[in-house]
Amino acid sequence: MPETGDLRCQTENVSPTPAQRAQAAAIAAAIAEIGFVLPGTLTERPMRCGHRNCRCHADPPALHGPYHQWTRKVAGKTVTRFLSDDQLADYSDWFDNQHRLRQLIGQLEALSLAIVEADPRGKKKPKTTPVKPGIPSHNTVGAARLTCGPAPDHHPISPGHAQT
């Protein structure tokens, strides 16, 4: 992120306070420190195998595992992958980084919303145009005909009658 005095998306009409600029710069610096991130959910779960006579199918079951299951969305579909103990050790920081990134983005959004809420221009009531007599204040195009079929003044031709 640029220096504190040169924040991106700055306009001449919006003036964050120096404290807000410093807070945004601190958040940006923290985001810059985050390394790789992995989205999704990581869970540990015991599982049953496919062998009917295995201990995992007994009553009570002695399930296998726990297995490390990573679930995420890819192109709108849920994708699940099992991770080995070594993979979990290698990638666990990346899952933590994703959580930290979401926290920081939430802080930046809250700061931005506070700036918008403090903008005095947002406190003005919207201008309303006076309604002129005889002109409806809303769109009435097609309001007389709200159903399918012929217009009320049109009579359909019955099958045995010719049109003249």
PLY file of the C-alpha trace (Angstrom):
ply
format ascii 1.0
element vertex 164
property float x
property float y
property float z
element edge 163
property int vertex1
property int vertex2
end_header
0.00 0.00 0.00
1.28 3.50 -0.68
2.42 5.83 2.05
-0.09 7.04 4.62
-0.67 10.31 2.74
-1.19 8.57 -0.61
-3.97 6.04 -0.01
-5.52 4.54 -3.11
-9.06 5.45 -4.13
-8.72 8.81 -2.43
-10.97 11.56 -3.76
-11.04 15.22 -2.96
-14.50 14.88 -1.40
-13.58 12.16 1.12
-11.25 13.08 3.97
-10.33 10.28 6.37
-8.77 11.55 9.57
-5.03 11.09 10.13
-5.86 8.38 12.68
-8.03 6.56 10.12
-5.25 6.83 7.52
-2.75 5.43 10.01
-5.11 2.58 10.88
-5.60 1.77 7.19
-1.83 1.80 6.66
-1.33 -0.53 9.63
-3.94 -2.95 8.26
-2.32 -2.81 4.82
1.09 -3.53 6.32
-0.32 -6.51 8.21
-1.92 -7.82 5.01
1.42 -7.43 3.20
3.09 -9.63 5.86
0.71 -12.55 5.26
2.19 -15.31 3.17
0.33 -18.01 1.28
-3.32 -18.64 2.12
-5.59 -21.64 1.66
-9.34 -21.12 1.63
-11.85 -23.57 2.97
-12.40 -25.62 6.08
-10.07 -28.11 7.68
-11.62 -30.85 9.81
-10.39 -34.05 11.40
-12.71 -36.98 11.22
-12.57 -40.67 11.91
-13.92 -42.89 9.14
-15.12 -46.38 8.29
-13.42 -48.45 5.63
-15.08 -50.67 3.05
-14.31 -54.01 4.70
-17.43 -55.46 6.34
-15.57 -57.51 8.94
-13.30 -54.65 10.04
-13.35 -53.25 13.59
-14.78 -49.99 12.25
-18.09 -51.79 11.50
-18.37 -53.37 14.96
-20.79 -52.26 17.65
-19.45 -49.96 19.06
-17.26 -49.07 16.10
-13.51 -48.44 16.40
-13.12 -46.01 13.51
-9.94 -45.42 11.50
-8.13 -42.13 11.57
-8.50 -39.34 12.34
-8.12 -38.14 8.78
-7.53 -34.50 7.85
-10.24 -33.33 5.47
-9.91 -30.03 3.57
-13.16 -28.78 2.02
-13.53 -25.72 -0.21
-15.56 -24.33 -3.11
-14.17 -24.42 -6.64
-16.32 -22.89 -9.38
-19.41 -23.19 -7.17
-18.84 -26.87 -6.37
-17.69 -28.34 -3.07
-14.30 -30.04 -3.38
-12.88 -32.25 -0.64
-9.31 -33.45 -0.33
-7.69 -35.54 2.37
-4.32 -34.35 3.65
-1.58 -36.50 5.13
-0.02 -35.64 8.48
3.00 -34.18 6.64
0.78 -32.06 4.39
-1.17 -30.81 7.39
2.07 -29.78 9.08
3.22 -27.99 5.91
-0.08 -26.21 5.16
-1.48 -25.44 8.61
0.10 -21.97 8.62
-1.59 -21.27 5.27
-5.00 -22.04 6.79
-4.14 -19.75 9.72
-3.10 -17.04 7.25
-6.49 -17.25 5.53
-8.23 -16.72 8.86
-5.99 -13.73 9.66
-6.55 -12.24 6.19
-10.33 -12.39 6.64
-10.00 -10.66 10.03
-7.91 -7.86 8.53
-10.28 -7.38 5.61
-13.14 -7.16 8.10
-11.26 -4.44 10.01
-10.60 -2.51 6.79
-14.26 -2.78 5.80
-15.36 -1.54 9.24
-12.95 1.41 8.99
-14.24 2.27 5.50
-17.84 2.10 6.71
-17.00 4.41 9.61
-15.59 6.95 7.13
-18.74 6.74 5.00
-21.01 7.08 8.03
-19.09 10.18 9.18
-19.51 11.86 5.78
-21.94 14.75 6.33
-23.20 14.49 2.76
-24.85 11.18 3.64
-27.02 12.83 6.26
-28.95 14.96 3.79
-32.44 13.93 2.90
-32.83 12.99 -0.76
-34.43 15.62 -2.93
-37.96 14.81 -3.97
-39.63 16.28 -6.98
-43.10 17.67 -6.41
-45.92 15.71 -7.95
-47.69 17.65 -10.68
-51.48 17.34 -10.81
-52.67 14.92 -13.47
-49.28 13.21 -13.81
-48.87 9.99 -11.85
-45.83 9.83 -9.60
-44.97 6.28 -10.64
-44.64 4.35 -13.84
-48.05 3.28 -15.07
-47.03 1.85 -18.42
-49.19 -1.22 -18.97
-50.99 -0.79 -15.64
-54.40 -1.12 -17.26
-53.59 -4.59 -18.57
-52.08 -6.84 -15.95
-53.28 -10.20 -17.28
-52.53 -12.29 -20.32
-54.91 -12.49 -23.21
-56.65 -9.90 -25.36
-57.29 -6.38 -24.18
-60.71 -5.90 -22.48
-62.18 -3.96 -25.45
-61.15 -6.61 -27.98
-63.47 -9.52 -28.60
-61.83 -12.69 -29.85
-63.09 -14.31 -33.00
-64.80 -17.59 -32.37
-63.67 -20.51 -34.55
-66.90 -20.67 -36.64
-67.09 -16.95 -37.50
-65.13 -15.15 -40.19
-63.67 -11.71 -39.61
-65.18 -8.92 -41.72
0 1
1 2
2 3
3 4
4 5
5 6
6 7
7 8
8 9
9 10
10 11
11 12
12 13
13 14
14 15
15 16
16 17
17 18
18 19
19 20
20 21
21 22
22 23
23 24
24 25
25 26
26 27
27 28
28 29
29 30
30 31
31 32
32 33
33 34
34 35
35 36
36 37
37 38
38 39
39 40
40 41
41 42
42 43
43 44
44 45
45 46
46 47
47 48
48 49
49 50
50 51
51 52
52 53
53 54
54 55
55 56
56 57
57 58
58 59
59 60
60 61
61 62
62 63
63 64
64 65
65 66
66 67
67 68
68 69
69 70
70 71
71 72
72 73
73 74
74 75
75 76
76 77
77 78
78 79
79 80
80 81
81 82
82 83
83 84
84 85
85 86
86 87
87 88
88 89
89 90
90 91
91 92
92 93
93 94
94 95
95 96
96 97
97 98
98 99
99 100
100 101
101 102
102 103
103 104
104 105
105 106
106 107
107 108
108 109
109 110
110 111
111 112
112 113
113 114
114 115
115 116
116 117
117 118
118 119
119 120
120 121
121 122
122 123
123 124
124 125
125 126
126 127
127 128
128 129
129 130
130 131
131 132
132 133
133 134
134 135
135 136
136 137
137 138
138 139
139 140
140 141
141 142
142 143
143 144
144 145
145 146
146 147
147 148
148 149
149 150
150 151
151 152
152 153
153 154
154 155
155 156
156 157
157 158
158 159
159 160
160 161
161 162
162 163
